[in-house]
Amino acid sequence: MTSEFLTDMFSKFGLMIVGLVVFAAVVGLVLFLADKAPKRGKDIVVLAAFLAPSFILLGVGLVYPAIRTTLLSFQNRNSTEWVGLQNFEWMFSEPTILTTLGNTLIWVALVPTLSTIFGLAYAVFIDKSYGEKILKSLVFMPMAISFVGAGIIWRFMYEYREVGFSEQIGLLNQILVWLGQEPQQFLVNSPWNTFFLINVMIWIQTGFAMVLLSAAIKGVPLEVIEAARLDGANAWQSFWNVTVPAIRGTLVVVITTISIATLKVFDIVRAMTGGNFDTSVVANEMYTQAFNRGEFGQGSALALVLFVMVLPIVVYNVRVMRQQKEIR
């Protein structure tokens, strides 16, 4: 290792140590001042002392960037001129961006729906079965893999090699060759390539849906299910009319959580196609416009649209959770 590398490494290590020391000093000072506060109103001072760092970090890390991004979305690429709605007009008139918005809507329509259906079906079928824990672990395992890692894994699954030049290393194309079919460029051929990318997200999120829904199903009182069967309900009627209403709150949480994650999906698209071949989504296009092309106004406009798309889902989730809390 060169001396420059060692110097740079030690400087960064030193900055980290200084940051930790400053953080510890600030926390210690806050606690000391809170402890020395007068008895009258001491509870309020202590509460403020503990909440202040969180509110400061929230303001610096969330509120300020949100306001800054909103302002940038109405300015030009260099943030030197106010352009009004010009960035939004570009967004809804540019064919490539319209394709990006359409892809995002397809992602949001398919991933939460199919992930929840597959997770619910799997949770029902393996409930109280032999080897339930192992079977759950196998489905949940993709959740332990990062989106980038999952994208790389599935990129190898979809790998294409031209016939006659080399052997197929992609599993799907090798299967097609074994069946006497021509190998396909799964990540190039539009619009089907978008669905092959969506498959990766479903593979990851199904385990999440399965775990939560399985726990919810086990929480349904057996007396209610037995009463439905005594009334003549078959397995499907018991499931649809008793189990599903009982786990409605969990279903809402699962669907909304996966929907938010899907709206923000970036890693899978970036790792597998880079947004090329008409596969880009809003989060990926936002990054491309702002950091690759230096179009901070257009990138901020995309970020604002993404926030607007996520907000109704969050509000609905909070509303349903409050209703469930009132019922209990």
C-alpha positions as CSV (number, residue, x, y, z in Angstrom):
1,M,0.0,0.0,0.0
2,T,1.3,3.5,-0.9
3,S,1.8,6.2,1.6
4,E,-1.0,8.3,0.0
5,F,-3.4,5.5,0.5
6,L,-2.4,5.0,4.2
7,T,-2.6,8.8,4.8
8,D,-6.1,8.9,3.3
9,M,-7.2,5.9,5.3
10,F,-6.0,7.3,8.6
11,S,-7.5,10.7,7.8
12,K,-10.9,9.1,7.2
13,F,-10.5,7.0,10.4
14,G,-9.6,10.1,12.3
15,L,-12.7,11.9,11.0
16,M,-14.8,9.0,12.1
17,I,-13.3,9.1,15.6
18,V,-13.8,12.8,15.9
19,G,-17.4,12.5,14.8
20,L,-18.1,9.8,17.4
21,V,-16.4,11.9,20.1
22,V,-18.4,15.0,19.1
23,F,-21.7,13.0,19.1
24,A,-20.9,11.6,22.6
25,A,-20.0,15.0,23.9
26,V,-23.2,16.6,22.6
27,V,-25.4,13.7,24.1
28,G,-23.5,14.0,27.4
29,L,-24.0,17.8,27.5
30,V,-27.7,17.4,26.7
31,L,-28.2,14.9,29.5
32,F,-26.1,17.0,31.9
33,L,-28.2,20.1,31.3
34,A,-31.4,18.1,31.5
35,D,-30.3,16.7,34.9
36,K,-29.5,20.2,36.2
37,A,-32.8,21.7,35.1
38,P,-34.9,23.2,37.9
39,K,-37.5,20.9,39.4
40,R,-40.4,23.0,38.2
41,G,-41.0,21.9,34.6
42,K,-38.1,19.4,34.7
43,D,-40.2,16.7,33.0
44,I,-40.7,19.0,30.0
45,V,-37.0,19.9,29.8
46,V,-36.0,16.2,30.0
47,L,-38.6,15.3,27.3
48,A,-37.4,18.1,25.1
49,A,-33.7,17.1,25.7
50,F,-34.4,13.6,24.4
51,L,-36.7,14.5,21.5
52,A,-34.6,17.5,20.3
53,P,-31.8,15.4,18.6
54,S,-34.5,13.3,16.8
55,F,-36.3,16.4,15.6
56,I,-33.1,18.0,14.5
57,L,-32.0,14.9,12.5
58,L,-35.5,14.6,11.1
59,G,-35.4,18.2,10.0
60,V,-31.9,18.0,8.5
61,G,-32.4,14.6,6.9
62,L,-36.0,14.7,5.7
63,V,-37.8,18.1,6.0
64,Y,-35.1,20.3,4.6
65,P,-34.3,17.9,1.6
66,A,-38.0,17.7,0.8
67,I,-38.4,21.5,0.7
68,R,-35.2,21.9,-1.2
69,T,-36.2,19.2,-3.8
70,T,-39.6,20.9,-4.2
71,L,-38.0,24.2,-4.9
72,L,-35.5,22.6,-7.3
73,S,-38.3,21.0,-9.3
74,F,-39.5,24.5,-10.4
75,Q,-36.0,25.7,-11.4
76,N,-33.7,25.0,-14.4
77,R,-30.9,22.5,-14.5
78,N,-28.4,24.8,-12.7
79,S,-30.9,26.1,-10.2
80,T,-30.3,29.6,-11.4
81,E,-33.6,30.4,-13.0
82,W,-37.3,29.9,-12.0
83,V,-39.0,27.9,-14.8
84,G,-42.4,27.2,-13.2
85,L,-44.0,24.0,-14.5
86,Q,-41.6,23.5,-17.4
87,N,-40.0,20.4,-15.8
88,F,-43.4,18.8,-15.3
89,E,-44.5,19.7,-18.8
90,W,-41.3,17.9,-20.0
91,M,-42.1,14.9,-17.9
92,F,-45.6,14.4,-19.3
93,S,-44.7,15.1,-22.9
94,E,-41.4,13.2,-23.3
95,P,-42.2,9.7,-24.7
96,T,-39.3,8.1,-22.7
97,I,-40.6,9.5,-19.4
98,L,-44.1,8.5,-20.2
99,T,-42.8,5.0,-20.7
100,T,-41.0,5.3,-17.4
101,L,-44.2,6.4,-15.6
102,G,-46.1,3.5,-17.3
103,N,-43.5,1.0,-16.2
104,T,-43.8,2.3,-12.6
105,L,-47.6,1.9,-12.6
106,I,-47.2,-1.7,-14.0
107,W,-44.7,-2.4,-11.2
108,V,-47.1,-1.1,-8.5
109,A,-50.1,-3.0,-10.0
110,L,-48.4,-6.4,-10.2
111,V,-45.7,-6.6,-7.5
112,P,-47.9,-6.0,-4.4
113,T,-50.8,-8.0,-5.8
114,L,-48.9,-11.1,-6.9
115,S,-46.5,-11.0,-3.9
116,T,-49.5,-10.9,-1.5
117,I,-51.4,-13.6,-3.3
118,F,-48.4,-16.0,-3.5
119,G,-47.4,-15.2,0.1
120,L,-51.0,-15.8,1.4
121,A,-51.4,-19.0,-0.6
122,Y,-48.1,-20.4,0.6
123,A,-48.9,-19.4,4.2
124,V,-52.3,-21.2,4.0
125,F,-51.0,-24.4,2.4
126,I,-48.0,-24.9,4.7
127,D,-49.8,-23.9,7.9
128,K,-49.3,-26.7,10.5
129,S,-47.7,-28.9,7.8
130,Y,-44.6,-31.1,8.3
131,G,-41.4,-29.1,8.0
132,E,-43.3,-25.8,8.2
133,K,-40.3,-23.9,9.6
134,I,-37.9,-25.1,6.9
135,L,-40.4,-24.4,4.1
136,K,-40.9,-20.9,5.4
137,S,-37.2,-20.3,5.7
138,L,-36.7,-21.2,2.0
139,V,-39.3,-18.7,0.8
140,F,-38.1,-16.0,3.2
141,M,-34.5,-16.4,2.3
142,P,-34.5,-14.0,-0.7
143,M,-35.4,-11.2,1.9
144,A,-31.9,-11.6,3.3
145,I,-30.4,-10.7,-0.1
146,S,-29.9,-7.1,-1.1
147,F,-31.8,-5.9,-4.2
148,V,-28.5,-5.5,-6.0
149,G,-27.5,-9.1,-5.1
150,A,-30.9,-10.4,-6.3
151,G,-30.5,-8.4,-9.5
152,I,-27.1,-10.0,-10.2
153,I,-28.4,-13.5,-9.4
154,W,-31.3,-13.1,-11.8
155,R,-29.2,-11.4,-14.4
156,F,-27.2,-14.7,-14.6
157,M,-30.5,-16.6,-14.8
158,Y,-31.6,-14.5,-17.8
159,E,-28.1,-14.5,-19.4
160,Y,-28.1,-14.8,-23.2
161,R,-25.4,-16.2,-25.5
162,E,-25.7,-16.2,-29.2
163,V,-26.3,-19.7,-30.6
164,G,-23.3,-21.4,-32.1
165,F,-20.7,-19.2,-30.4
166,S,-20.8,-20.4,-26.8
167,E,-22.8,-22.5,-24.4
168,Q,-25.7,-20.9,-22.6
169,I,-24.9,-20.0,-19.0
170,G,-28.3,-18.6,-18.2
171,L,-30.6,-21.2,-16.7
172,L,-33.7,-20.1,-18.5
173,N,-32.0,-20.0,-21.9
174,Q,-30.4,-23.4,-21.3
175,I,-33.8,-24.9,-20.6
176,L,-35.1,-23.4,-23.8
177,V,-32.2,-25.0,-25.7
178,W,-32.9,-28.3,-24.1
179,L,-36.5,-28.0,-25.3
180,G,-35.4,-27.3,-28.8
181,Q,-36.2,-23.5,-28.7
182,E,-34.1,-20.5,-29.6
183,P,-32.6,-18.6,-26.6
184,Q,-34.2,-15.3,-25.8
185,Q,-32.8,-11.9,-24.8
186,F,-35.0,-11.6,-21.7
187,L,-33.7,-8.3,-20.6
188,V,-33.6,-6.7,-24.0
189,N,-36.9,-7.5,-25.7
190,S,-39.5,-4.8,-24.7
191,P,-42.1,-4.8,-23.2
192,W,-41.6,-8.3,-21.8
193,N,-38.2,-7.4,-20.2
194,T,-40.1,-5.2,-17.6
195,F,-42.1,-8.3,-16.5
196,F,-38.9,-10.3,-16.1
197,L,-37.6,-7.5,-13.8
198,I,-40.8,-7.5,-11.9
199,N,-40.4,-11.2,-11.3
200,V,-37.3,-10.5,-9.3
201,M,-39.2,-8.1,-6.9
202,I,-42.0,-10.6,-6.5
203,W,-39.4,-13.3,-5.7
204,I,-38.0,-11.1,-2.9
205,Q,-41.3,-9.8,-1.4
206,T,-43.3,-13.0,-1.4
207,G,-41.3,-14.2,1.7
208,F,-42.1,-10.9,3.5
209,A,-45.8,-11.3,2.7
210,M,-45.8,-15.0,3.7
211,V,-44.2,-14.4,7.2
212,L,-46.7,-11.6,8.2
213,L,-49.7,-13.3,6.8
214,S,-48.8,-16.7,8.3
215,A,-48.5,-15.0,11.8
216,A,-51.9,-13.3,11.2
217,I,-53.6,-16.6,10.2
218,K,-52.3,-18.3,13.3
219,G,-53.8,-15.5,15.3
220,V,-57.3,-16.2,14.0
221,P,-59.3,-17.9,16.9
222,L,-60.0,-21.6,16.2
223,E,-63.4,-21.3,17.7
224,V,-64.5,-18.9,15.0
225,I,-63.3,-21.3,12.2
226,E,-64.9,-24.3,13.9
227,A,-68.2,-22.4,14.3
228,A,-68.1,-21.6,10.5
229,R,-67.5,-25.3,9.7
230,L,-70.4,-26.4,12.0
231,D,-72.6,-24.0,10.1
232,G,-71.8,-25.9,6.9
233,A,-69.1,-23.7,5.4
234,N,-66.5,-25.6,3.3
235,A,-62.8,-24.9,3.4
236,W,-63.0,-22.1,0.7
237,Q,-66.0,-20.4,2.3
238,S,-64.3,-20.6,5.8
239,F,-61.2,-19.0,4.4
240,W,-62.9,-16.3,2.4
241,N,-65.6,-15.3,4.9
242,V,-63.7,-15.9,8.2
243,T,-59.9,-15.9,7.8
244,V,-59.6,-13.1,5.2
245,P,-61.7,-10.6,7.2
246,A,-59.8,-11.5,10.4
247,I,-56.4,-10.7,8.8
248,R,-57.6,-7.7,6.9
249,G,-55.4,-5.3,8.9
250,T,-52.3,-7.4,8.1
251,L,-53.2,-7.6,4.4
252,V,-53.4,-3.8,4.3
253,V,-50.0,-3.5,5.9
254,V,-48.4,-6.0,3.6
255,I,-49.9,-4.5,0.4
256,T,-49.1,-0.9,1.3
257,T,-45.6,-1.8,2.5
258,I,-44.8,-3.7,-0.7
259,S,-46.4,-0.9,-2.8
260,I,-44.1,1.7,-1.2
261,A,-41.1,-0.4,-1.7
262,T,-42.1,-1.0,-5.3
263,L,-42.6,2.7,-6.0
264,K,-39.1,3.3,-4.8
265,V,-37.5,0.4,-6.6
266,F,-34.1,1.4,-8.0
267,D,-31.5,-1.3,-7.4
268,I,-33.0,-4.1,-9.4
269,V,-33.4,-2.0,-12.5
270,R,-30.0,-0.3,-12.1
271,A,-28.2,-3.6,-11.6
272,M,-29.9,-5.6,-14.4
273,T,-30.6,-3.2,-17.3
274,G,-29.5,0.3,-16.1
275,G,-32.9,1.5,-17.2
276,N,-32.1,0.7,-20.9
277,F,-34.4,-1.0,-23.3
278,D,-37.5,0.8,-22.0
279,T,-37.2,-0.7,-18.5
280,S,-36.6,2.5,-16.5
281,V,-38.8,3.4,-13.5
282,V,-39.3,6.8,-11.8
283,A,-36.6,6.2,-9.1
284,N,-34.0,5.1,-11.6
285,E,-34.9,8.0,-14.0
286,M,-34.7,10.5,-11.2
287,Y,-31.1,9.3,-10.5
288,T,-30.2,9.3,-14.2
289,Q,-31.5,12.8,-14.8
290,A,-30.1,14.4,-11.6
291,F,-26.7,12.8,-11.3
292,N,-25.8,11.3,-14.7
293,R,-27.0,14.2,-16.9
294,G,-26.9,17.1,-14.4
295,E,-30.5,17.9,-14.9
296,F,-31.3,18.7,-11.3
297,G,-34.6,20.4,-12.1
298,Q,-36.0,17.5,-14.0
299,G,-34.6,15.0,-11.5
300,S,-36.2,16.9,-8.6
301,A,-39.5,17.0,-10.5
302,L,-39.4,13.2,-10.8
303,A,-38.6,12.9,-7.1
304,L,-41.6,15.1,-6.3
305,V,-43.9,13.0,-8.5
306,L,-42.6,9.9,-6.7
307,F,-43.4,11.5,-3.3
308,V,-46.9,12.3,-4.5
309,M,-47.4,8.7,-5.6
310,V,-46.2,7.3,-2.3
311,L,-48.1,9.8,-0.1
312,P,-51.7,8.5,-0.6
313,I,-50.5,4.9,0.2
314,V,-49.0,6.1,3.5
315,V,-52.1,8.1,4.4
316,Y,-54.4,5.2,3.7
317,N,-52.2,2.8,5.7
318,V,-52.2,5.2,8.7
319,R,-56.0,5.6,8.4
320,V,-56.6,1.8,8.4
321,M,-54.3,1.3,11.3
322,R,-56.2,3.9,13.3
323,Q,-59.5,2.3,12.5
324,Q,-58.2,-1.1,13.6
325,K,-56.9,0.5,16.8
326,E,-60.4,2.0,17.5
327,I,-62.1,-1.3,16.9
328,R,-59.8,-3.0,19.4
